[in-house]
Each structure stands twice: as structure tokens, then as C-alpha cells.
Amino acid sequence: MELLDNLAAIGITTKVLQYAVLAGIVIFVLGMYWRYIVAGAAIVACVFVLCAPAQSLSIAKTQEEAKVNPADIAPDEFIEDCIRYNNGATKESCQKDWKEQGNGKE
């Protein structure tokens, strides 16, 4: 017990020695297997990324829905005739009329 008494005299108790031994074991394990630990962390990160595609799918769906159907765009001739025959009509109102009527759809 003389060693422990001498260590206690300089402030190193058995609790400090226990933590030192545990830290040594952890450092040894990390030193021996750090490649496997890094590879495992990378695999876990990939699994997390691949298991959460719901947000990207919903973004893709909204972008797909936002695409303009070419049939929904009124031809220039229709816009010109609409403005000519309807007093006070604007290009936007004629475009809206074209879309509401479903013109251009098969």
C-alpha cells in the first residue's frame, strides 16, 4: 500500500487511477480499430441519408407539378384575337381564358 499512499500524497487517488486505466483502454481500442470505427460511422451516415428520401421526393413532385404543360400556353394568334375582340382584355386574362376552356388539350 506504500505506492498508493505515495500517489495519494501528490493528489492521485484510486479514482484517478481508475479513470486513467479506462482512458488507456479506450485509447488502445481506438488506436487498434480506428479504421473500422470510421468505416462504420460512414456506413451509418449513408444509411441515414438513404433512409430519408421523402423530402427529396416531395420536392421533385412539386417541381414536376409546377412544370407548365405546353397545351396550357395560348398561341399568339389566340391572344391577339382575344385582345382585339374583347375590349379591355389583357394578355393575362386571355391566357387564363385559354387555360379554363381547356383549349389545346386532346
C-alpha positions in Angstrom: 0.0 0.0 0.0 3.0 2.2 0.1 2.6 3.1 -3.6 -1.0 4.2 -3.2 -0.1 6.2 -0.2 2.7 7.9 -2.1 0.4 8.7 -5.0 -2.3 10.0 -2.7 0.2 12.3 -1.2 0.7 14.0 -4.6 -3.0 14.1 -5.3 -3.5 10.9 -7.3 -6.2 8.8 -5.8 -7.5 5.4 -6.7 -10.4 7.1 -8.6 -7.9 9.0 -10.8 -6.1 5.7 -11.4 -9.3 4.0 -12.4 -10.1 6.8 -14.9 -6.5 6.6 -16.3 -6.8 2.9 -16.8 -10.2 3.3 -18.6 -8.8 6.1 -20.7 -5.8 3.9 -21.6 -8.1 1.0 -22.7 -10.3 3.4 -24.8 -7.2 4.9 -26.4 -5.9 1.4 -27.2 -9.2 0.2 -28.7 -9.4 3.4 -30.8 -5.8 3.0 -31.9 -6.3 -0.6 -33.0 -9.7 -0.3 -34.6 -10.0 3.3 -35.7 -10.3 2.3 -39.4 -13.3 0.1 -38.6 -14.9 2.7 -36.4 -14.5 5.3 -39.2 -15.9 2.9 -41.8 -18.8 2.0 -39.5 -19.6 5.7 -39.0 -19.6 6.3 -42.7 -21.9 3.4 -43.3 -24.3 4.7 -40.6 -24.2 8.1 -42.2 -25.1 6.6 -45.6 -27.9 4.6 -44.1 -29.4 7.8 -42.6 -29.1 9.7 -45.9 -30.7 6.8 -47.9 -33.5 6.2 -45.4 -34.8 9.7 -45.6 -35.7 10.3 -49.3 -39.2 11.6 -48.5 -38.2 15.3 -48.6 -36.4 15.0 -51.9 -39.3 13.1 -53.4 -41.8 15.7 -52.3 -39.6 18.4 -53.8 -39.4 16.5 -57.1 -43.2 16.1 -57.1 -43.8 19.8 -56.6 -41.3 20.7 -59.3 -43.0 18.3 -61.6 -46.4 19.7 -60.9 -45.0 23.2 -61.4 -43.9 22.4 -64.9 -46.1 24.2 -67.5 -48.0 22.0 -69.9 -47.3 23.3 -73.4 -51.1 22.9 -74.1 -51.8 25.4 -71.3 -50.0 28.2 -73.1 -52.2 30.0 -75.6 -50.9 30.6 -79.1 -50.0 34.1 -80.1 -52.9 34.2 -82.6 -55.4 33.4 -79.9 -54.0 36.1 -77.7 -54.1 38.7 -80.5 -57.7 37.8 -81.4 -58.8 37.8 -77.8 -57.4 41.3 -77.2 -58.8 42.5 -80.5 -62.4 41.2 -79.9 -62.6 41.8 -76.1 -62.3 45.4 -75.1 -60.1 45.8 -72.1 -58.7 42.3 -72.2 -55.2 41.8 -71.2 -52.7 39.1 -72.2 -53.0 37.5 -68.8 -56.8 37.4 -68.9 -56.7 35.8 -72.4 -54.1 33.3 -71.2 -56.5 32.5 -68.3 -59.4 32.1 -70.6 -57.4 29.7 -72.8 -56.5 27.5 -69.8 -60.0 27.5 -68.4 -61.5 26.4 -71.7 -59.1 23.5 -72.0 -58.0 24.5 -75.5 -55.1 22.7 -76.9 -55.8 19.5 -74.9 -56.5 16.4 -76.8 
